[in-house]
Amino acid sequence: MSRMTPFASPLLLGFDAMEKTLERLSKASDGYPPYNIERVAADRASGDPERLRITLAVAGFSEEELDVSVEENQLSIRGRQVEQGERDYLYRGIAARQFQRTFVLADGMQVLGACLKNGLLSVDLIRPEPSRMVKKINISVSQ
């Protein structure tokens, strides 16, 4: 039995990449590290536009152990803790755990910057207003 996809309609043309992105997102369901996404209101006094802020709980990670990058429309945040030599643990409840958290960005989204404070990594994004474009298509008439 073949699977029916949401983009199988003949009226939706060129959405193959979006369908693959949705499949990739459904497979990435690891809950570590926990994160929040919030909307930060525009500040009229300073002229800052409305933005989105992704905040990840990355306690125990230093700036050197974190990597934030954007490739095409994908924001990737990676953490890789380095084992600090041989230690004699009586109990080890905090593991040096690696992670990769990926967010797919809409066209036009831009990353403003990232800030690490008190074990929280905040990444700010803006979504500039898209310019509305209407293009007139000429119709040729053959005789």
C-alpha positions in Angstrom: 0.0 0.0 0.0 1.5 3.3 -1.0 1.6 6.2 1.5 -0.4 9.3 0.7 1.7 12.5 1.4 0.3 15.9 2.2 2.0 17.4 -0.9 0.6 14.8 -3.3 -2.0 17.2 -4.7 -1.5 18.2 -8.4 -2.1 21.8 -7.3 1.1 21.9 -5.1 4.0 22.1 -7.5 7.7 22.2 -6.4 7.2 21.2 -2.7 9.4 18.1 -2.8 12.1 19.7 -0.6 9.5 20.7 2.0 8.2 17.2 2.1 11.7 15.8 2.7 12.3 18.4 5.4 9.1 17.4 7.2 10.2 13.8 7.1 13.6 14.7 8.5 12.1 16.7 11.3 9.7 13.9 12.3 12.7 11.6 12.8 14.7 14.0 15.0 12.8 13.6 18.2 15.6 13.6 20.8 14.6 15.9 23.7 18.1 16.9 24.7 18.9 19.6 25.3 15.6 21.2 26.3 14.8 24.5 24.6 12.3 27.4 24.4 11.3 29.5 21.5 9.9 32.9 22.3 8.8 36.0 20.4 10.6 39.2 21.6 8.5 42.3 20.9 9.9 45.1 18.9 11.6 48.0 20.8 10.4 51.2 19.3 12.8 53.3 21.4 16.0 51.6 20.0 14.4 50.6 16.6 15.0 46.9 17.2 12.5 44.8 15.1 10.4 42.0 16.5 12.5 38.8 16.7 12.5 35.2 17.7 14.7 33.8 20.4 15.7 30.1 20.7 17.1 29.4 24.2 18.8 26.0 24.9 19.7 24.7 28.3 23.4 23.9 27.9 24.7 23.8 31.5 28.3 22.6 31.7 29.2 23.6 28.1 31.7 26.4 27.5 31.7 28.7 24.5 34.5 26.7 22.9 32.4 23.5 23.2 29.4 25.0 21.4 29.0 25.6 17.6 26.2 27.6 16.0 26.0 27.6 12.2 23.6 28.2 9.4 23.7 26.2 6.2 21.2 27.0 3.5 17.9 27.3 5.5 19.0 25.1 8.5 20.2 26.4 11.9 22.4 23.8 13.6 23.5 24.0 17.2 26.1 21.5 18.3 27.7 20.8 21.7 30.7 18.6 22.3 32.1 18.3 25.8 35.7 17.2 26.2 36.5 14.6 28.8 38.9 16.2 31.3 41.4 13.5 32.0 41.0 10.6 34.4 38.9 11.3 37.4 37.9 9.0 40.2 34.1 9.4 40.4 32.3 8.0 43.4 29.0 8.7 41.6 28.6 10.1 38.1 25.2 11.5 37.4 26.3 14.2 34.9 27.5 12.7 31.7 29.6 14.5 29.1 27.0 14.3 26.4 27.2 15.5 22.9 24.2 17.0 21.1 23.0 18.4 17.8 19.8 20.4 17.6 18.6 21.5 14.2 16.0 24.1 13.2 14.7 24.6 9.7 14.4 28.3 8.9 11.8 29.9 6.6 13.1 31.8 3.6 14.4 35.2 4.6 15.1 34.3 8.3 18.3 35.8 9.5 20.4 34.9 12.6 21.3 38.1 14.5 23.7 36.4 17.0 24.1 34.0 19.9 24.8 34.6 23.6 25.8 32.2 26.4 24.8 33.3 29.9 24.2 31.3 33.1 24.1 27.9 31.2 21.6 29.2 28.6 22.5 29.6 25.0 20.2 32.2 23.3 20.1 32.6 19.5 18.2 35.6 18.1 16.6 35.5 14.7 14.7 38.2 12.7 12.1 37.7 10.0 12.2 40.8 7.8 8.9 41.7 6.2 8.9 40.2 2.7 8.3 42.6 -0.1 5.1 41.9 -1.9 5.9 41.1 -5.6 3.3 40.9 -8.3 4.5 40.1 -11.8 2.3 40.6 -14.8 2.7 37.8 -17.4 2.0 38.7 -21.0 -0.2 36.4 -23.0 0.9 35.8 -26.6 -1.6 35.1 -29.2 -0.7 33.0 -32.2 -2.4 33.7 -35.5 
